Amino acid sequence: MNSEASVQERVISLGAGLATIPERLLLAHARGKILFICGAGVSNPAGLPDFRSLVIDVYQKLDAGVHTVLKTLPLGICNQWETNVSDLNDAQRAEVKRFILGDYDVVLGMLERRLDNQTRGDSRVRHAVIHRLRANTDRPAPIHSALMRLADRGGVTTIATTNFDLLLERAARRRPSPVQSYSLGAIPRPSMQSDFSGVFHIHGTLDPKPERTSEVVLSDQDFGEFYLRRRVVPDFIYDAARLYHLVLVGYSANDPPMRYLLNAVAADGTRFKDLKERFAFFGTRAPDPVALEDWKARGITPIYYDASDDHSALRNTLGRWADLSAINGRRDRVDAAIRNIVKLPRVAAPESDRDLFDHFIRRSNPSERIRLSDLISNTNADLGWLDAIIQICTEQEREREQ
């Protein structure tokens, strides 16, 4: 498998029941050239709501009448859904209609203007949002720890999020070097240098001091301010997409933040040839080819996983990837995987095992290849595995000469 097409098409399974990941993405990660962008789905395991649930929670606190309607609406509704809104006034009915359409940023903006006639940080809507997000935010979930390990691009940690919480920072507390946090206009300009490092809250963050107002991108007017007027987020995304492969985790294709993020780069996909390929982890309970094509049409390469069991496959995939990372993975886990693979002769091993073995070799530097060759030799493995190492080295040398 040494053609350009095979390099582009090869996918790697890191274990049974896990998502298969394009090898070109794994190799880019090994070179420190990907940037994870995390959505609400990342913080769900820690007890925080997604955008839809957040809107419902805000109405529970501020408008019991609308909340009574919203809490009865099932997931996945479309604009043909009809519900009883006879007890609501016209403004409230308009908010329910927008909620059914999934325009949650517009809903919060409408509620904010109706209740407070303002869109500042001290509105009742924003107080309700911040109060809800401050709950259950002390303990990060395993997925936060896995992402912070994967965000290491070789001595510096770089990751972006549209979430307001500080769970990624808390997951990094045990790391040898402290991880800085940046928000909105304070985020450094993307580069390949070591000063492009930290947790970047591109939609704002909760202020560590509860008594202080938090500047966050929440409503439709906020998105207009930071995406169109100030251009803080688009400029960051444009530059990052030219230097790194963006990897989206914890989003659905129709999330309001996702729509804005995609709009920030999709229009330039045909004009700027230096834009890197973008990826998104995408889960459903059953294979959905239409949804896959939807992601592709948005300029995103989807990485499918089984979303049953509360998205455990995603968490396990990221955890396994972190354990096997070429940058800061656990050597004992890599060695154990190698030993398990070479128990069988290469010709008898499953194709997924052969592909994973080849990936370990392909991503390695010369000293690591020597170490792995010694490891394989000491297990009295079939010579076919050592022949594969020689073949991979020969192919890569030939590619460098071209």
Stockholm file with secondary structure:
# STOCKHOLM 1.0

chainA/1-402         MNSEASVQERVISLGAGLATIPERLLLAHARGKILFICGAGVSNPAGLPDFRSLVIDVYQKLDAGVHTVLKTLPLGICNQWETNVSDLNDAQRAEVKRFILGDYDVVLGMLERRLDNQTRGDSRVRHAVIHRLRANTDRPAPIHSALMRLADRGGVTTIATTNFDLLLERAARRRPSPVQSYSLGAIPRPSMQSDFSGVFHIHGTLDPKPERTSEVVLSDQDFGEFYLRRRVVPDFIYDAARLYHLVLVGYSANDPPMRYLLNAVAADGTRFKDLKERFAFFGTRAPDPVALEDWKARGITPIYYDASDDHSALRNTLGRWADLSAINGRRDRVDAAIRNIVKLPRVAAPESDRDLFDHFIRRSNPSERIRLSDLISNTNADLGWLDAIIQICTEQEREREQ
#=GR chainA/1-402 SS CCSHHHHHHCEEECSTTSCEEEHHHHHHHHTTCEEEEECHHHHGGGTCCCHHHHHHHHHHHHCHHHHHHHTTCCTTCCTTCCCCCTTSCHHHHHHHHHHHHTCHHHHHHHHHHHHHSCCSTTSHHHHHHHHHHHTTCSSCCHHHHHHHHHTBSSSSBEEEESCCSCHHHHHTTTSSSCCCEEEGGGSCCCCSSTTSCEEEETTBCCCSSTTSCCCBCCSHHHHIIIIIISCHHHHHHHHHHHHSEEEEESCCTTCHHHHHHHHHHHTTTTTCTTCCCCEEEEEESSCCHHHHHHHHHTTCEEEEEECHHHHHHHHHHHHHHHHTCTTTCCHHHHHHHHHHHTTSCGGGSCHHHHHHHHHHHHHCCHHHHHHHHHHHHHTTCCHHHHHHHHHHHHHHHHHHHC
#=GC SS_cons         CCSHHHHHHCEEECSTTSCEEEHHHHHHHHTTCEEEEECHHHHGGGTCCCHHHHHHHHHHHHCHHHHHHHTTCCTTCCTTCCCCCTTSCHHHHHHHHHHHHTCHHHHHHHHHHHHHSCCSTTSHHHHHHHHHHHTTCSSCCHHHHHHHHHTBSSSSBEEEESCCSCHHHHHTTTSSSCCCEEEGGGSCCCCSSTTSCEEEETTBCCCSSTTSCCCBCCSHHHHIIIIIISCHHHHHHHHHHHHSEEEEESCCTTCHHHHHHHHHHHTTTTTCTTCCCCEEEEEESSCCHHHHHHHHHTTCEEEEEECHHHHHHHHHHHHHHHHTCTTTCCHHHHHHHHHHHTTSCGGGSCHHHHHHHHHHHHHCCHHHHHHHHHHHHHTTCCHHHHHHHHHHHHHHHHHHHC
//
